[in-house]
Structures are given as structure tokens and as C-alpha cells.
């Protein structure tokens, strides 16, 4: 639910090792201007023990091509 800001705590995600510390400031700026893009960027930045969501998940162009 990207529009509900209190649901996502960037400092907590960083403490849990899911977000790199250097991404927090940029994500906070993005959150203030575009909650949908913020949600997308957070999901792209999430990382657990070197594993990330596959880039293919974020590529939607193939869904609109015939």
C-alpha cells in the first residue's frame, strides 16, 4: 500500500539489513513527491543476503506487446 506512508519504515528496513543505508535519503525524497514511484524504488532496492527481486518482475513492457 504505497499511499499509506507509515506502513513502510525505511530506518527499520535498513536496520534489518534489507535496504542499504545510502539509499535511505534518496528514497525519503522520492516518498515526498511520488508514493507509487517510491514503492517501486523500495522494491528494486530491497536486498536480503545478496538476493534481490528479479529485474524481470519490474519489466512490464512484454505484457503490453502483442
mmCIF file of the N, C-alpha and C atoms, coordinates in Angstrom:
data_MODEL
# 
_entry.id   MODEL 
# 
loop_
_atom_site.group_PDB 
_atom_site.id 
_atom_site.type_symbol 
_atom_site.label_atom_id 
_atom_site.label_alt_id 
_atom_site.label_comp_id 
_atom_site.label_asym_id 
_atom_site.label_entity_id 
_atom_site.label_seq_id 
_atom_site.pdbx_PDB_ins_code 
_atom_site.Cartn_x 
_atom_site.Cartn_y 
_atom_site.Cartn_z 
_atom_site.occupancy 
_atom_site.B_iso_or_equiv 
_atom_site.pdbx_formal_charge 
_atom_site.auth_seq_id 
_atom_site.auth_comp_id 
_atom_site.auth_asym_id 
_atom_site.auth_atom_id 
_atom_site.pdbx_PDB_model_num 
ATOM 1   N N  . UNK A 1 1  ? 0.836  -1.179  0.000   1.00 0.00 ? 1  UNK A N  1 
ATOM 2   C CA . UNK A 1 1  ? 0.000  0.000   0.000   1.00 0.00 ? 1  UNK A CA 1 
ATOM 3   C C  . UNK A 1 1  ? 0.879  1.240   0.000   1.00 0.00 ? 1  UNK A C  1 
ATOM 4   N N  . UNK A 1 2  ? 1.360  1.647   -1.157  1.00 0.00 ? 2  UNK A N  1 
ATOM 5   C CA . UNK A 1 2  ? 2.323  2.738   -1.227  1.00 0.00 ? 2  UNK A CA 1 
ATOM 6   C C  . UNK A 1 2  ? 1.804  4.088   -0.747  1.00 0.00 ? 2  UNK A C  1 
ATOM 7   N N  . UNK A 1 3  ? 0.500  4.319   -0.794  1.00 0.00 ? 3  UNK A N  1 
ATOM 8   C CA . UNK A 1 3  ? -0.032 5.611   -0.391  1.00 0.00 ? 3  UNK A CA 1 
ATOM 9   C C  . UNK A 1 3  ? -0.130 5.801   1.114   1.00 0.00 ? 3  UNK A C  1 
ATOM 10  N N  . UNK A 1 4  ? 0.063  4.748   1.877   1.00 0.00 ? 4  UNK A N  1 
ATOM 11  C CA . UNK A 1 4  ? -0.033 4.832   3.337   1.00 0.00 ? 4  UNK A CA 1 
ATOM 12  C C  . UNK A 1 4  ? 1.387  4.854   3.896   1.00 0.00 ? 4  UNK A C  1 
ATOM 13  N N  . UNK A 1 5  ? 1.904  6.053   4.045   1.00 0.00 ? 5  UNK A N  1 
ATOM 14  C CA . UNK A 1 5  ? 3.311  6.271   4.380   1.00 0.00 ? 5  UNK A CA 1 
ATOM 15  C C  . UNK A 1 5  ? 3.771  5.582   5.670   1.00 0.00 ? 5  UNK A C  1 
ATOM 16  N N  . UNK A 1 6  ? 2.993  5.586   6.758   1.00 0.00 ? 6  UNK A N  1 
ATOM 17  C CA . UNK A 1 6  ? 3.504  4.964   7.990   1.00 0.00 ? 6  UNK A CA 1 
ATOM 18  C C  . UNK A 1 6  ? 3.708  3.446   7.914   1.00 0.00 ? 6  UNK A C  1 
ATOM 19  N N  . UNK A 1 7  ? 3.198  2.801   6.881   1.00 0.00 ? 7  UNK A N  1 
ATOM 20  C CA . UNK A 1 7  ? 3.352  1.354   6.787   1.00 0.00 ? 7  UNK A CA 1 
ATOM 21  C C  . UNK A 1 7  ? 4.771  0.915   6.452   1.00 0.00 ? 7  UNK A C  1 
ATOM 22  N N  . UNK A 1 8  ? 5.544  1.798   5.852   1.00 0.00 ? 8  UNK A N  1 
ATOM 23  C CA . UNK A 1 8  ? 6.913  1.443   5.443   1.00 0.00 ? 8  UNK A CA 1 
ATOM 24  C C  . UNK A 1 8  ? 7.908  2.303   6.212   1.00 0.00 ? 8  UNK A C  1 
ATOM 25  N N  . UNK A 1 9  ? 8.702  1.658   7.045   1.00 0.00 ? 9  UNK A N  1 
ATOM 26  C CA . UNK A 1 9  ? 9.726  2.357   7.813   1.00 0.00 ? 9  UNK A CA 1 
ATOM 27  C C  . UNK A 1 9  ? 11.089 2.085   7.176   1.00 0.00 ? 9  UNK A C  1 
ATOM 28  N N  . UNK A 1 10 ? 11.627 3.085   6.505   1.00 0.00 ? 10 UNK A N  1 
ATOM 29  C CA . UNK A 1 10 ? 12.929 2.906   5.868   1.00 0.00 ? 10 UNK A CA 1 
ATOM 30  C C  . UNK A 1 10 ? 14.037 2.628   6.880   1.00 0.00 ? 10 UNK A C  1 
ATOM 31  N N  . UNK A 1 11 ? 14.076 3.348   8.021   1.00 0.00 ? 11 UNK A N  1 
ATOM 32  C CA . UNK A 1 11 ? 15.114 3.028   9.001   1.00 0.00 ? 11 UNK A CA 1 
ATOM 33  C C  . UNK A 1 11 ? 15.023 1.585   9.515   1.00 0.00 ? 11 UNK A C  1 
ATOM 34  N N  . UNK A 1 12 ? 13.804 1.087   9.683   1.00 0.00 ? 12 UNK A N  1 
ATOM 35  C CA . UNK A 1 12 ? 13.656 -0.299  10.146  1.00 0.00 ? 12 UNK A CA 1 
ATOM 36  C C  . UNK A 1 12 ? 14.141 -1.280  9.070   1.00 0.00 ? 12 UNK A C  1 
ATOM 37  N N  . UNK A 1 13 ? 13.798 -1.024  7.821   1.00 0.00 ? 13 UNK A N  1 
ATOM 38  C CA . UNK A 1 13 ? 14.272 -1.889  6.738   1.00 0.00 ? 13 UNK A CA 1 
ATOM 39  C C  . UNK A 1 13 ? 15.802 -1.871  6.664   1.00 0.00 ? 13 UNK A C  1 
ATOM 40  N N  . UNK A 1 14 ? 16.386 -0.705  6.912   1.00 0.00 ? 14 UNK A N  1 
ATOM 41  C CA . UNK A 1 14 ? 17.853 -0.594  6.908   1.00 0.00 ? 14 UNK A CA 1 
ATOM 42  C C  . UNK A 1 14 ? 18.447 -1.366  8.091   1.00 0.00 ? 14 UNK A C  1 
ATOM 43  N N  . UNK A 1 15 ? 17.853 -1.216  9.265   1.00 0.00 ? 15 UNK A N  1 
ATOM 44  C CA . UNK A 1 15 ? 18.344 -1.940  10.458  1.00 0.00 ? 15 UNK A CA 1 
ATOM 45  C C  . UNK A 1 15 ? 18.249 -3.449  10.281  1.00 0.00 ? 15 UNK A C  1 
ATOM 46  N N  . UNK A 1 16 ? 17.217 -3.901  9.582   1.00 0.00 ? 16 UNK A N  1 
ATOM 47  C CA . UNK A 1 16 ? 17.024 -5.335  9.358   1.00 0.00 ? 16 UNK A CA 1 
ATOM 48  C C  . UNK A 1 16 ? 17.927 -5.873  8.244   1.00 0.00 ? 16 UNK A C  1 
ATOM 49  N N  . UNK A 1 17 ? 18.675 -4.978  7.621   1.00 0.00 ? 17 UNK A N  1 
ATOM 50  C CA . UNK A 1 17 ? 19.594 -5.404  6.566   1.00 0.00 ? 17 UNK A CA 1 
ATOM 51  C C  . UNK A 1 17 ? 18.931 -5.582  5.214   1.00 0.00 ? 17 UNK A C  1 
ATOM 52  N N  . UNK A 1 18 ? 17.763 -4.983  5.023   1.00 0.00 ? 18 UNK A N  1 
ATOM 53  C CA . UNK A 1 18 ? 17.035 -5.141  3.761   1.00 0.00 ? 18 UNK A CA 1 
ATOM 54  C C  . UNK A 1 18 ? 17.257 -3.998  2.781   1.00 0.00 ? 18 UNK A C  1 
ATOM 55  N N  . UNK A 1 19 ? 17.696 -2.853  3.290   1.00 0.00 ? 19 UNK A N  1 
ATOM 56  C CA . UNK A 1 19 ? 17.988 -1.702  2.432   1.00 0.00 ? 19 UNK A CA 1 
ATOM 57  C C  . UNK A 1 19 ? 19.380 -1.176  2.760   1.00 0.00 ? 19 UNK A C  1 
ATOM 58  N N  . UNK A 1 20 ? 20.119 -0.756  1.740   1.00 0.00 ? 20 UNK A N  1 
ATOM 59  C CA . UNK A 1 20 ? 21.424 -0.146  2.018   1.00 0.00 ? 20 UNK A CA 1 
ATOM 60  C C  . UNK A 1 20 ? 21.236 1.245   2.624   1.00 0.00 ? 20 UNK A C  1 
ATOM 61  N N  . UNK A 1 21 ? 22.080 1.578   3.575   1.00 0.00 ? 21 UNK A N  1 
ATOM 62  C CA . UNK A 1 21 ? 21.991 2.859   4.270   1.00 0.00 ? 21 UNK A CA 1 
ATOM 63  C C  . UNK A 1 21 ? 22.031 4.037   3.301   1.00 0.00 ? 21 UNK A C  1 
ATOM 64  N N  . UNK A 1 22 ? 22.846 3.934   2.255   1.00 0.00 ? 22 UNK A N  1 
ATOM 65  C CA . UNK A 1 22 ? 22.992 5.048   1.318   1.00 0.00 ? 22 UNK A CA 1 
ATOM 66  C C  . UNK A 1 22 ? 21.738 5.289   0.472   1.00 0.00 ? 22 UNK A C  1 
ATOM 67  N N  . UNK A 1 23 ? 20.785 4.377   0.471   1.00 0.00 ? 23 UNK A N  1 
ATOM 68  C CA . UNK A 1 23 ? 19.557 4.558   -0.313  1.00 0.00 ? 23 UNK A CA 1 
ATOM 69  C C  . UNK A 1 23 ? 18.471 5.323   0.446   1.00 0.00 ? 23 UNK A C  1 
ATOM 70  N N  . UNK A 1 24 ? 18.586 5.411   1.748   1.00 0.00 ? 24 UNK A N  1 
ATOM 71  C CA . UNK A 1 24 ? 17.524 5.969   2.588   1.00 0.00 ? 24 UNK A CA 1 
ATOM 72  C C  . UNK A 1 24 ? 17.207 7.424   2.242   1.00 0.00 ? 24 UNK A C  1 
ATOM 73  N N  . UNK A 1 25 ? 18.201 8.281   2.134   1.00 0.00 ? 25 UNK A N  1 
ATOM 74  C CA . UNK A 1 25 ? 17.955 9.710   1.861   1.00 0.00 ? 25 UNK A CA 1 
ATOM 75  C C  . UNK A 1 25 ? 17.225 9.902   0.535   1.00 0.00 ? 25 UNK A C  1 
ATOM 76  N N  . UNK A 1 26 ? 17.673 9.228   -0.511  1.00 0.00 ? 26 UNK A N  1 
ATOM 77  C CA . UNK A 1 26 ? 17.023 9.359   -1.818  1.00 0.00 ? 26 UNK A CA 1 
ATOM 78  C C  . UNK A 1 26 ? 15.599 8.819   -1.786  1.00 0.00 ? 26 UNK A C  1 
ATOM 79  N N  . UNK A 1 27 ? 15.399 7.710   -1.100  1.00 0.00 ? 27 UNK A N  1 
ATOM 80  C CA . UNK A 1 27 ? 14.049 7.146   -1.008  1.00 0.00 ? 27 UNK A CA 1 
ATOM 81  C C  . UNK A 1 27 ? 13.114 8.075   -0.241  1.00 0.00 ? 27 UNK A C  1 
ATOM 82  N N  . UNK A 1 28 ? 13.612 8.728   0.797   1.00 0.00 ? 28 UNK A N  1 
ATOM 83  C CA . UNK A 1 28 ? 12.786 9.685   1.535   1.00 0.00 ? 28 UNK A CA 1 
ATOM 84  C C  . UNK A 1 28 ? 12.375 10.857  0.657   1.00 0.00 ? 28 UNK A C  1 
ATOM 85  N N  . UNK A 1 29 ? 13.288 11.354  -0.167  1.00 0.00 ? 29 UNK A N  1 
ATOM 86  C CA . UNK A 1 29 ? 12.944 12.436  -1.091  1.00 0.00 ? 29 UNK A CA 1 
ATOM 87  C C  . UNK A 1 29 ? 11.890 11.988  -2.097  1.00 0.00 ? 29 UNK A C  1 
ATOM 88  N N  . UNK A 1 30 ? 12.049 10.807  -2.603  1.00 0.00 ? 30 UNK A N  1 
ATOM 89  C CA . UNK A 1 30 ? 11.103 10.267  -3.565  1.00 0.00 ? 30 UNK A CA 1 
ATOM 90  C C  . UNK A 1 30 ? 9.734  10.077  -2.928  1.00 0.00 ? 30 UNK A C  1 
ATOM 91  N N  . UNK A 1 31 ? 9.707  9.594   -1.703  1.00 0.00 ? 31 UNK A N  1 
ATOM 92  C CA . UNK A 1 31 ? 8.463  9.365   -0.978  1.00 0.00 ? 31 UNK A CA 1 
ATOM 93  C C  . UNK A 1 31 ? 7.641  10.649  -0.874  1.00 0.00 ? 31 UNK A C  1 
ATOM 94  N N  . UNK A 1 32 ? 8.311  11.774  -0.665  1.00 0.00 ? 32 UNK A N  1 
ATOM 95  C CA . UNK A 1 32 ? 7.624  13.060  -0.505  1.00 0.00 ? 32 UNK A CA 1 
ATOM 96  C C  . UNK A 1 32 ? 6.958  13.539  -1.794  1.00 0.00 ? 32 UNK A C  1 
ATOM 97  N N  . UNK A 1 33 ? 7.408  13.041  -2.939  1.00 0.00 ? 33 UNK A N  1 
ATOM 98  C CA . UNK A 1 33 ? 6.905  13.546  -4.215  1.00 0.00 ? 33 UNK A CA 1 
ATOM 99  C C  . UNK A 1 33 ? 6.053  12.562  -5.003  1.00 0.00 ? 33 UNK A C  1 
ATOM 100 N N  . UNK A 1 34 ? 6.297  11.265  -4.854  1.00 0.00 ? 34 UNK A N  1 
ATOM 101 C CA . UNK A 1 34 ? 5.581  10.300  -5.684  1.00 0.00 ? 34 UNK A CA 1 
ATOM 102 C C  . UNK A 1 34 ? 5.549  8.945   -4.969  1.00 0.00 ? 34 UNK A C  1 
ATOM 103 N N  . UNK A 1 35 ? 4.436  8.657   -4.315  1.00 0.00 ? 35 UNK A N  1 
ATOM 104 C CA . UNK A 1 35 ? 4.364  7.439   -3.499  1.00 0.00 ? 35 UNK A CA 1 
ATOM 105 C C  . UNK A 1 35 ? 4.407  6.161   -4.330  1.00 0.00 ? 35 UNK A C  1 
ATOM 106 N N  . UNK A 1 36 ? 3.892  6.195   -5.546  1.00 0.00 ? 36 UNK A N  1 
ATOM 107 C CA . UNK A 1 36 ? 3.930  4.992   -6.394  1.00 0.00 ? 36 UNK A CA 1 
ATOM 108 C C  . UNK A 1 36 ? 5.364  4.699   -6.850  1.00 0.00 ? 36 UNK A C  1 
ATOM 109 N N  . UNK A 1 37 ? 6.061  5.739   -7.293  1.00 0.00 ? 37 UNK A N  1 
ATOM 110 C CA . UNK A 1 37 ? 7.449  5.558   -7.701  1.00 0.00 ? 37 UNK A CA 1 
ATOM 111 C C  . UNK A 1 37 ? 8.320  5.181   -6.504  1.00 0.00 ? 37 UNK A C  1 
ATOM 112 N N  . UNK A 1 38 ? 8.011  5.737   -5.331  1.00 0.00 ? 38 UNK A N  1 
ATOM 113 C CA . UNK A 1 38 ? 8.716  5.370   -4.095  1.00 0.00 ? 38 UNK A CA 1 
ATOM 114 C C  . UNK A 1 38 ? 8.572  3.875   -3.839  1.00 0.00 ? 38 UNK A C  1 
ATOM 115 N N  . UNK A 1 39 ? 7.365  3.356   -3.943  1.00 0.00 ? 39 UNK A N  1 
ATOM 116 C CA . UNK A 1 39 ? 7.108  1.935   -3.715  1.00 0.00 ? 39 UNK A CA 1 
ATOM 117 C C  . UNK A 1 39 ? 7.926  1.080   -4.690  1.00 0.00 ? 39 UNK A C  1 
ATOM 118 N N  . UNK A 1 40 ? 7.931  1.487   -5.941  1.00 0.00 ? 40 UNK A N  1 
ATOM 119 C CA . UNK A 1 40 ? 8.701  0.789   -6.968  1.00 0.00 ? 40 UNK A CA 1 
ATOM 120 C C  . UNK A 1 40 ? 10.192 0.791   -6.629  1.00 0.00 ? 40 UNK A C  1 
ATOM 121 N N  . UNK A 1 41 ? 10.710 1.956   -6.246  1.00 0.00 ? 41 UNK A N  1 
ATOM 122 C CA . UNK A 1 41 ? 12.139 2.088   -5.934  1.00 0.00 ? 41 UNK A CA 1 
ATOM 123 C C  . UNK A 1 41 ? 12.531 1.274   -4.704  1.00 0.00 ? 41 UNK A C  1 
ATOM 124 N N  . UNK A 1 42 ? 11.675 1.251   -3.695  1.00 0.00 ? 42 UNK A N  1 
ATOM 125 C CA . UNK A 1 42 ? 11.962 0.446   -2.498  1.00 0.00 ? 42 UNK A CA 1 
ATOM 126 C C  . UNK A 1 42 ? 12.061 -1.025  -2.879  1.00 0.00 ? 42 UNK A C  1 
ATOM 127 N N  . UNK A 1 43 ? 11.114 -1.484  -3.663  1.00 0.00 ? 43 UNK A N  1 
ATOM 128 C CA . UNK A 1 43 ? 11.133 -2.900  -4.062  1.00 0.00 ? 43 UNK A CA 1 
ATOM 129 C C  . UNK A 1 43 ? 12.355 -3.227  -4.906  1.00 0.00 ? 43 UNK A C  1 
ATOM 130 N N  . UNK A 1 44 ? 12.804 -2.275  -5.730  1.00 0.00 ? 44 UNK A N  1 
ATOM 131 C CA . UNK A 1 44 ? 14.012 -2.510  -6.519  1.00 0.00 ? 44 UNK A CA 1 
ATOM 132 C C  . UNK A 1 44 ? 15.258 -2.546  -5.642  1.00 0.00 ? 44 UNK A C  1 
ATOM 133 N N  . UNK A 1 45 ? 15.245 -1.788  -4.542  1.00 0.00 ? 45 UNK A N  1 
ATOM 134 C CA . UNK A 1 45 ? 16.425 -1.690  -3.674  1.00 0.00 ? 45 UNK A CA 1 
ATOM 135 C C  . UNK A 1 45 ? 16.480 -2.785  -2.611  1.00 0.00 ? 45 UNK A C  1 
ATOM 136 N N  . UNK A 1 46 ? 15.359 -3.434  -2.317  1.00 0.00 ? 46 UNK A N  1 
ATOM 137 C CA . UNK A 1 46 ? 15.361 -4.476  -1.286  1.00 0.00 ? 46 UNK A CA 1 
ATOM 138 C C  . UNK A 1 46 ? 16.390 -5.551  -1.605  1.00 0.00 ? 46 UNK A C  1 
ATOM 139 N N  . UNK A 1 47 ? 17.043 -6.033  -0.567  1.00 0.00 ? 47 UNK A N  1 
ATOM 140 C CA . UNK A 1 47 ? 18.140 -6.964  -0.746  1.00 0.00 ? 47 UNK A CA 1 
ATOM 141 C C  . UNK A 1 47 ? 18.260 -7.790  0.530   1.00 0.00 ? 47 UNK A C  1 
ATOM 142 N N  . UNK A 1 48 ? 18.244 -9.100  0.411   1.00 0.00 ? 48 UNK A N  1 
ATOM 143 C CA . UNK A 1 48 ? 18.438 -9.952  1.576   1.00 0.00 ? 48 UNK A CA 1 
ATOM 144 C C  . UNK A 1 48 ? 19.578 -10.903 1.292   1.00 0.00 ? 48 UNK A C  1 
ATOM 145 N N  . UNK A 1 49 ? 20.657 -10.731 2.013   1.00 0.00 ? 49 UNK A N  1 
ATOM 146 C CA . UNK A 1 49 ? 21.847 -11.576 1.889   1.00 0.00 ? 49 UNK A CA 1 
ATOM 147 C C  . UNK A 1 49 ? 22.300 -11.699 0.434   1.00 0.00 ? 49 UNK A C  1 
ATOM 148 N N  . UNK A 1 50 ? 22.321 -10.554 -0.244  1.00 0.00 ? 50 UNK A N  1 
ATOM 149 C CA . UNK A 1 50 ? 22.779 -10.520 -1.627  1.00 0.00 ? 50 UNK A CA 1 
ATOM 150 C C  . UNK A 1 50 ? 21.736 -10.913 -2.658  1.00 0.00 ? 50 UNK A C  1 
ATOM 151 N N  . UNK A 1 51 ? 20.547 -11.245 -2.225  1.00 0.00 ? 51 UNK A N  1 
ATOM 152 C CA . UNK A 1 51 ? 19.488 -11.643 -3.154  1.00 0.00 ? 51 UNK A CA 1 
ATOM 153 C C  . UNK A 1 51 ? 18.476 -10.514 -3.290  1.00 0.00 ? 51 UNK A C  1 
ATOM 154 N N  . UNK A 1 52 ? 18.109 -10.235 -4.537  1.00 0.00 ? 52 UNK A N  1 
ATOM 155 C CA . UNK A 1 52 ? 17.152 -9.176  -4.842  1.00 0.00 ? 52 UNK A CA 1 
ATOM 156 C C  . UNK A 1 52 ? 16.011 -9.768  -5.657  1.00 0.00 ? 52 UNK A C  1 
ATOM 157 N N  . UNK A 1 53 ? 14.937 -9.006  -5.783  1.00 0.00 ? 53 UNK A N  1 
ATOM 158 C CA . UNK A 1 53 ? 13.867 -9.409  -6.680  1.00 0.00 ? 53 UNK A CA 1 
ATOM 159 C C  . UNK A 1 53 ? 14.412 -9.372  -8.109  1.00 0.00 ? 53 UNK A C  1 
ATOM 160 N N  . UNK A 1 54 ? 14.004 -10.312 -8.902  1.00 0.00 ? 54 UNK A N  1 
ATOM 161 C CA . UNK A 1 54 ? 14.499 -10.406 -10.271 1.00 0.00 ? 54 UNK A CA 1 
ATOM 162 C C  . UNK A 1 54 ? 14.095 -9.183  -11.086 1.00 0.00 ? 54 UNK A C  1 
ATOM 163 N N  . UNK A 1 55 ? 15.010 -8.637  -11.890 1.00 0.00 ? 55 UNK A N  1 
ATOM 164 C CA . UNK A 1 55 ? 14.682 -7.472  -12.726 1.00 0.00 ? 55 UNK A CA 1 
ATOM 165 C C  . UNK A 1 55 ? 13.472 -7.718  -13.629 1.00 0.00 ? 55 UNK A C  1 
ATOM 166 N N  . UNK A 1 56 ? 13.269 -8.955  -14.030 1.00 0.00 ? 56 UNK A N  1 
ATOM 167 C CA . UNK A 1 56 ? 12.145 -9.286  -14.925 1.00 0.00 ? 56 UNK A CA 1 
ATOM 168 C C  . UNK A 1 56 ? 10.794 -8.941  -14.295 1.00 0.00 ? 56 UNK A C  1 
ATOM 169 N N  . UNK A 1 57 ? 10.723 -8.979  -12.970 1.00 0.00 ? 57 UNK A N  1 
ATOM 170 C CA . UNK A 1 57 ? 9.480  -8.642  -12.273 1.00 0.00 ? 57 UNK A CA 1 
ATOM 171 C C  . UNK A 1 57 ? 9.060  -7.212  -12.582 1.00 0.00 ? 57 UNK A C  1 
ATOM 172 N N  . UNK A 1 58 ? 10.024 -6.337  -12.761 1.00 0.00 ? 58 UNK A N  1 
ATOM 173 C CA . UNK A 1 58 ? 9.750  -4.917  -12.948 1.00 0.00 ? 58 UNK A CA 1 
ATOM 174 C C  . UNK A 1 58 ? 9.593  -4.521  -14.415 1.00 0.00 ? 58 UNK A C  1 
ATOM 175 N N  . UNK A 1 59 ? 9.821  -5.446  -15.305 1.00 0.00 ? 59 UNK A N  1 
ATOM 176 C CA . UNK A 1 59 ? 9.711  -5.161  -16.735 1.00 0.00 ? 59 UNK A CA 1 
ATOM 177 C C  . UNK A 1 59 ? 8.310  -5.538  -17.223 1.00 0.00 ? 59 UNK A C  1 
ATOM 178 N N  . UNK A 1 60 ? 7.481  -4.559  -17.463 1.00 0.00 ? 60 UNK A N  1 
ATOM 179 C CA . UNK A 1 60 ? 6.093  -4.833  -17.838 1.00 0.00 ? 60 UNK A CA 1 
ATOM 180 C C  . UNK A 1 60 ? 5.819  -4.661  -19.335 1.00 0.00 ? 60 UNK A C  1 
ATOM 181 N N  . UNK A 1 61 ? 6.775  -4.165  -20.065 1.00 0.00 ? 61 UNK A N  1 
ATOM 182 C CA . UNK A 1 61 ? 6.543  -3.918  -21.489 1.00 0.00 ? 61 UNK A CA 1 
ATOM 183 C C  . UNK A 1 61 ? 6.037  -5.158  -22.211 1.00 0.00 ? 61 UNK A C  1 
ATOM 184 N N  . UNK A 1 62 ? 6.582  -6.319  -21.859 1.00 0.00 ? 62 UNK A N  1 
ATOM 185 C CA . UNK A 1 62 ? 6.196  -7.561  -22.528 1.00 0.00 ? 62 UNK A CA 1 
ATOM 186 C C  . UNK A 1 62 ? 4.711  -7.860  -22.346 1.00 0.00 ? 62 UNK A C  1 
ATOM 187 N N  . UNK A 1 63 ? 4.107  -7.353  -21.302 1.00 0.00 ? 63 UNK A N  1 
ATOM 188 C CA . UNK A 1 63 ? 2.688  -7.590  -21.068 1.00 0.00 ? 63 UNK A CA 1 
ATOM 189 C C  . UNK A 1 63 ? 1.788  -6.807  -22.015 1.00 0.00 ? 63 UNK A C  1 
ATOM 190 N N  . UNK A 1 64 ? 2.323  -5.731  -22.589 1.00 0.00 ? 64 UNK A N  1 
ATOM 191 C CA . UNK A 1 64 ? 1.524  -4.874  -23.448 1.00 0.00 ? 64 UNK A CA 1 
ATOM 192 C C  . UNK A 1 64 ? 1.803  -5.061  -24.929 1.00 0.00 ? 64 UNK A C  1 
ATOM 193 N N  . UNK A 1 65 ? 2.777  -5.881  -25.242 1.00 0.00 ? 65 UNK A N  1 
ATOM 194 C CA . UNK A 1 65 ? 3.099  -6.149  -26.638 1.00 0.00 ? 65 UNK A CA 1 
ATOM 195 C C  . UNK A 1 65 ? 2.292  -7.335  -27.133 1.00 0.00 ? 65 UNK A C  1 
ATOM 196 N N  . UNK A 1 66 ? 1.932  -7.308  -28.401 1.00 0.00 ? 66 UNK A N  1 
ATOM 197 C CA . UNK A 1 66 ? 1.156  -8.417  -28.947 1.00 0.00 ? 66 UNK A CA 1 
ATOM 198 C C  . UNK A 1 66 ? 2.007  -9.327  -29.759 1.00 0.00 ? 66 UNK A C  1 
# 
